[in-house]
Amino acid sequence: MAEIDAAKEIRRATDTGKVIFGTKESENSIKNGSSKVIIISNNTPQLVREKMVSLSGITGTPPFLYQGSALDLGSVCGKPFPVSVMVVTDEGKSKVLDLVKQ
């Protein structure tokens, strides 16, 4: 899918589903098994990115590397702050899970 589609589906998941923002909260969600997909911005610090990808491999939660910055991802989600890592626990009416199936 193109980045425009990714942004649209991430926004739809934020509006109609349940998402968790932030590294610590996302990590807890991944560990307890309630996450369906991890979304990581392209300017997330390398150690954080590696930790999230490692956790995703252990738990089987697929990661999606968003091609925009944390500010872009925050804007897509309608938040007035940067979002480097977020987790989707309920996709709602979005097709955000299709982003990781490509």
trRosetta pair geometry for C-beta under 8 A, 3 or more apart (Angstrom, degrees):
i j d omega theta_ij theta_ji phi_ij phi_ji
1 5 4.1 -109 178 87 112 135
1 6 5.7 139 107 -54 116 79
1 9 7.6 16 145 -2 163 138
1 98 7.0 86 -36 117 136 101
1 99 5.9 -75 38 -111 133 71
1 102 6.4 -133 0 -63 74 138
2 5 5.0 99 57 8 73 101
2 6 7.2 -132 103 -5 40 88
3 6 5.2 -52 -148 35 38 116
3 7 6.2 40 154 -21 69 102
3 67 5.1 -77 -105 50 123 129
3 68 7.1 117 -166 -38 126 97
4 7 5.8 -52 -149 35 30 111
4 8 6.4 30 151 -19 63 107
5 8 5.6 -54 -146 37 33 113
5 9 6.2 26 158 -15 67 108
6 9 6.0 -60 -146 40 28 105
6 10 6.2 28 156 -19 65 108
6 64 7.6 -179 -146 165 120 132
6 66 6.6 169 147 -125 135 80
6 67 7.5 103 64 16 155 97
6 99 5.6 88 -117 -120 89 130
7 10 5.8 -55 -144 37 28 111
7 11 6.3 28 156 -18 64 107
7 68 7.5 54 -84 -9 109 141
7 76 4.7 -121 -150 -127 88 127
8 11 5.9 -57 -150 37 28 110
8 12 6.3 27 152 -19 64 108
9 12 5.5 -50 -143 37 34 113
9 13 6.3 38 154 -21 65 103
9 94 4.7 115 -165 -170 72 109
9 95 5.3 -80 -125 63 126 69
9 96 4.6 160 148 -80 109 67
9 98 7.4 -118 -134 52 162 99
9 99 6.3 -179 85 -48 148 117
10 13 5.7 -53 -150 35 31 112
10 14 6.5 33 150 -20 63 105
10 39 6.4 101 -118 -126 121 166
10 66 7.4 33 -69 -104 156 129
10 73 7.4 -80 154 -147 158 79
10 76 5.3 34 91 138 125 129
10 77 6.6 -71 142 -75 104 78
10 94 7.5 102 -70 -157 13 155
10 96 6.1 97 -85 -111 49 118
11 14 5.5 -53 -150 35 33 113
11 15 6.2 25 155 -14 67 110
11 76 5.4 -116 -63 171 94 77
11 77 6.6 -159 -103 -99 62 34
11 78 7.0 96 -138 -26 93 98
12 15 5.8 -59 -143 42 31 107
12 16 5.8 -14 173 18 69 113
12 17 7.8 57 127 -2 64 101
12 92 6.8 -155 146 88 77 117
12 93 6.0 -95 172 84 112 85
12 94 3.7 145 99 -88 107 99
12 95 7.8 26 78 14 143 61
12 96 7.4 -168 72 -44 95 99
13 16 6.9 -71 -123 55 20 79
13 17 4.5 -33 -162 36 63 128
13 19 6.0 90 131 -59 99 119
13 88 5.2 -40 176 -121 142 127
13 91 5.3 -57 -118 -148 103 59
13 92 5.8 157 -132 34 46 107
13 94 3.9 -70 -60 25 75 157
13 96 4.4 4 -55 -29 139 144
14 17 7.3 -14 -48 53 11 83
14 19 5.3 -42 -104 12 65 144
14 76 7.8 145 -5 125 146 76
14 77 4.6 165 -97 -144 159 78
14 78 6.4 169 124 23 143 105
15 78 7.7 78 -71 0 90 144
15 92 7.2 -155 84 106 60 165
16 92 3.1 151 111 161 87 141
16 93 4.3 -25 119 18 165 94
16 94 6.4 160 56 -25 113 85
17 88 6.3 28 114 -160 142 98
17 89 7.6 173 155 67 104 59
17 90 4.3 -167 -166 103 93 74
17 91 4.9 -100 -93 159 157 10
17 92 2.9 -128 -56 -17 76 98
17 93 7.5 -153 -46 16 89 51
17 94 6.2 -76 -14 18 127 110
17 96 7.8 -101 20 15 156 133
18 88 7.5 119 84 -164 55 56
18 89 4.7 -45 98 67 106 101
18 90 4.0 54 27 34 97 105
18 92 7.4 138 -8 -46 54 99
19 77 7.3 -121 92 -136 156 124
19 86 5.5 14 176 173 115 117
19 87 6.7 161 -159 82 66 46
19 88 5.3 -33 -103 -103 86 59
19 89 6.9 173 -99 14 28 79
20 25 4.8 -142 172 132 115 113
20 26 5.6 165 105 -84 109 63
20 29 5.1 159 39 -35 159 153
20 35 7.6 -85 32 -95 123 103
20 86 6.5 164 82 -160 49 68
20 87 4.6 -5 54 55 101 97
20 89 6.3 60 -16 -23 103 113
21 25 6.8 39 76 65 39 134
21 26 7.5 -38 180 -51 13 102
21 77 7.4 131 -87 146 123 166
21 79 7.0 95 -102 -75 161 167
21 83 5.3 -80 -143 -127 110 111
21 85 7.8 131 -163 90 49 57
21 86 5.0 -24 -105 -106 59 97
22 25 4.5 65 74 25 109 107
22 26 6.1 -176 85 -13 51 92
22 83 7.9 -80 -54 -137 46 77
22 85 6.8 -4 137 74 13 91
22 86 7.7 55 7 -95 37 62
23 26 5.9 -63 -143 39 22 110
23 27 6.2 24 159 -22 62 108
23 48 5.7 -71 -120 -149 135 123
23 52 7.7 -104 -138 -66 83 114
23 84 6.8 -5 -58 78 97 111
23 85 5.0 82 -89 44 63 136
24 27 5.7 -53 -148 33 28 113
24 28 6.6 27 154 -17 63 104
25 28 5.8 -52 -151 35 33 111
25 29 6.4 33 151 -19 65 106
25 87 7.7 -143 116 23 82 117
26 29 5.6 -56 -149 37 32 112
26 30 6.3 34 153 -21 66 105
26 35 7.3 62 -162 -92 70 146
26 38 6.6 96 -180 -131 122 97
26 52 7.1 -2 121 -118 127 115
26 85 4.8 -119 27 133 164 112
26 86 6.4 -150 -88 -138 128 18
26 87 4.3 151 -135 -23 86 112
27 30 5.7 -54 -148 35 30 112
27 31 6.3 28 155 -18 64 108
27 51 7.5 -18 -104 136 119 117
27 52 7.4 -105 -86 -97 81 77
27 55 6.6 -146 -135 -83 75 172
28 31 5.8 -57 -147 38 30 110
28 32 6.3 13 161 -6 66 110
29 32 6.3 -64 -142 44 27 98
29 34 5.2 -84 -161 67 81 99
29 35 4.6 94 133 -53 103 105
29 87 4.7 172 87 88 143 160
29 89 6.2 -102 -163 -76 132 113
30 33 7.9 39 174 -68 29 27
30 35 5.0 -28 -88 22 58 143
30 38 6.6 14 -87 -76 123 123
30 52 7.5 176 -45 -144 165 71
30 55 4.9 65 132 144 145 128
30 56 6.8 -76 -147 -78 133 60
30 59 5.6 173 173 28 83 160
30 61 5.5 -119 -135 29 91 155
30 87 6.5 -140 -54 -106 84 145
31 55 7.1 -65 -66 -156 73 123
31 59 7.1 -131 -101 -73 30 140
33 59 6.5 -159 -96 -160 67 119
34 89 5.0 3 143 -135 96 115
35 38 6.4 40 158 -65 142 79
35 59 7.7 62 58 119 106 145
35 61 4.9 30 97 -132 107 148
35 87 4.2 -64 -123 -174 123 124
35 88 6.9 96 -159 65 77 45
35 89 5.7 -70 -103 -90 48 71
36 61 6.9 169 176 -140 9 94
36 87 7.9 128 37 175 56 82
36 88 5.3 -57 59 97 99 90
36 89 6.4 131 -1 -134 92 23
36 90 7.5 110 -4 -77 133 22
36 91 6.3 -81 82 -42 154 98
36 97 6.2 -58 150 -91 120 108
37 61 6.7 178 -102 179 23 88
37 62 5.5 -24 -119 74 79 87
37 63 7.5 132 -170 -116 68 20
37 64 5.8 21 174 -8 115 114
37 87 7.3 165 84 -154 45 58
37 88 4.8 9 53 42 90 112
37 91 7.8 54 14 -81 118 106
37 96 6.0 -156 50 132 150 104
37 97 6.0 -165 -40 -103 132 62
37 99 7.2 92 -168 61 157 108
37 100 5.7 -162 -126 -21 119 138
38 52 5.6 178 165 175 149 113
38 55 7.9 109 -64 85 160 106
38 56 5.4 -111 19 -83 138 123
38 61 5.7 83 -22 130 101 115
38 62 7.3 -162 26 100 79 40
38 63 4.5 -33 72 -110 107 71
38 64 6.9 172 84 22 52 68
38 85 6.9 -18 -173 -162 96 94
38 86 7.7 158 -159 85 52 41
38 87 5.5 -25 -105 -102 65 80
39 63 7.8 154 -86 -164 23 62
39 64 5.0 -20 -106 69 68 103
39 66 5.5 47 -179 -36 96 115
39 73 7.1 164 135 -146 117 132
39 85 7.3 152 83 -155 56 45
39 86 4.9 -12 60 63 104 89
39 87 7.4 -176 19 -84 76 28
39 88 7.0 63 -16 -22 110 98
39 96 7.9 -61 -62 -173 126 124
40 44 5.2 -74 -175 8 94 153
40 49 5.7 110 176 -122 146 84
40 52 5.7 152 -81 92 132 152
40 53 7.7 -52 -13 -56 161 86
40 63 6.0 -1 0 -170 118 111
40 64 7.2 165 22 81 72 49
40 65 5.5 -31 71 -111 97 60
40 66 6.5 -174 80 15 37 85
40 84 7.0 6 -154 159 64 68
40 85 5.5 -4 -107 -105 72 78
41 44 5.2 128 64 -38 76 93
41 66 5.1 -37 -105 69 50 113
41 68 6.4 -59 -142 91 94 64
41 69 5.8 46 174 177 127 26
41 70 4.4 170 65 -76 166 59
41 72 7.1 144 -136 58 119 92
41 73 4.6 -115 -82 -13 114 140
41 82 7.7 -78 11 -180 168 95
41 83 6.8 134 -37 98 126 64
41 84 4.9 -98 33 -138 114 51
41 85 7.4 -109 8 -59 82 44
42 65 6.5 76 -87 172 73 95
42 66 6.5 -115 -29 91 78 63
42 67 5.7 28 -44 -152 132 30
42 68 6.5 163 11 75 108 15
42 69 6.4 -67 57 -87 90 44
43 69 4.7 9 9 -134 128 81
43 70 5.7 -96 68 -13 102 91
43 84 7.3 -97 85 -119 70 99
44 48 5.2 -109 165 87 103 117
44 49 4.8 130 97 -64 113 95
44 52 7.8 -15 139 14 155 141
44 70 6.7 114 -71 -69 69 109
44 84 4.2 123 -101 -177 92 109
44 85 6.2 78 -118 -53 143 88
45 48 4.6 81 68 12 89 107
45 49 6.8 -162 91 -9 42 89
45 84 7.7 14 7 -171 71 155
46 49 5.6 -56 -144 38 32 113
46 50 6.1 31 159 -18 67 107
47 50 5.8 -54 -145 38 28 110
47 51 6.3 31 155 -21 63 107
48 51 5.7 -55 -148 35 30 112
48 52 6.4 27 155 -17 65 107
48 84 6.9 34 114 132 149 135
48 85 6.7 -126 157 -39 119 134
49 52 6.0 -59 -149 37 28 108
49 53 6.2 23 156 -15 65 109
50 53 5.8 -56 -142 40 30 108
50 54 6.1 34 156 -22 65 109
51 54 5.7 -56 -147 36 28 114
51 55 6.3 28 154 -17 64 106
52 55 5.7 -52 -146 38 31 110
52 56 6.3 34 152 -23 63 105
52 63 6.4 111 131 -109 100 130
52 85 5.9 -156 -87 -127 152 134
53 56 5.5 -51 -148 33 32 115
53 57 6.6 36 152 -21 63 102
53 63 5.4 -58 -106 -13 71 163
54 57 5.8 -54 -155 32 32 111
54 58 6.6 28 151 -17 64 106
55 58 5.7 -57 -149 37 35 110
55 59 6.0 6 163 3 71 113
55 61 7.4 -10 123 48 84 116
56 59 6.4 -68 -137 51 26 92
56 60 7.6 -99 174 76 56 6
56 61 4.7 -99 -134 77 75 80
56 62 6.5 70 -176 -139 123 11
56 63 4.5 -107 -46 -40 175 98
57 60 7.8 30 -171 -69 21 35
61 87 7.8 -9 174 -139 147 109
62 100 3.9 108 129 175 141 153
63 100 7.4 140 75 -116 25 123
64 96 7.9 -122 0 177 163 88
64 99 5.0 33 -123 118 145 121
64 100 5.2 -104 -71 -73 99 92
66 72 7.6 -171 142 95 120 110
66 73 5.4 90 106 -88 160 116
68 71 7.9 -105 153 72 103 62
68 72 3.0 -101 160 97 129 148
68 73 5.8 163 87 -47 108 71
68 76 7.2 130 59 -27 152 128
69 72 4.8 106 50 4 67 101
69 73 7.1 -129 101 -2 39 87
69 82 7.4 -56 137 -137 90 112
70 73 5.7 -51 -145 38 34 111
70 74 6.3 38 153 -20 64 104
70 82 3.6 49 128 -179 107 109
70 83 5.8 -175 -166 63 77 33
70 84 4.3 -28 -106 -76 123 70
71 74 5.7 -52 -147 37 31 113
71 75 6.3 33 152 -20 63 106
71 82 4.9 -47 -72 -100 55 93
72 75 5.6 -57 -151 36 30 113
72 76 6.4 34 151 -22 65 104
73 76 5.5 -48 -146 33 34 114
73 77 6.4 25 155 -11 64 108
73 82 7.3 62 60 -166 92 62
73 83 4.5 -112 111 73 107 98
73 84 7.3 128 56 -93 143 21
73 86 7.1 -171 161 -1 126 122
74 77 5.9 -64 -150 43 30 106
74 79 4.5 -90 -166 77 82 101
74 80 7.3 -34 158 102 119 5
74 81 5.4 -133 -146 90 145 41
74 82 4.8 -117 -26 -121 139 23
74 83 4.2 147 -76 -3 73 88
75 78 7.6 42 -178 -72 31 24
75 79 7.5 -96 -66 55 22 62
77 83 5.8 32 18 0 144 158
77 86 7.1 156 -79 -69 150 167
79 83 6.1 87 57 -43 143 117
83 86 5.4 10 170 -45 123 115
88 91 5.7 48 161 -85 131 68
88 96 5.5 152 -67 102 173 148
88 97 7.9 -135 93 -64 142 75
91 94 5.0 -118 176 65 87 91
91 95 7.5 69 169 -97 134 13
91 96 5.1 -159 -134 40 107 103
91 97 5.7 -66 -76 -25 156 100
95 98 4.4 -5 159 11 98 125
95 99 7.7 127 120 -30 74 77
96 99 5.7 -29 -170 3 51 118
97 100 6.5 -57 -168 35 47 102
97 101 7.0 47 140 -25 69 110
98 101 5.3 -58 -150 31 45 118
98 102 7.7 67 157 -45 67 82
99 102 6.9 -36 -175 -9 34 109
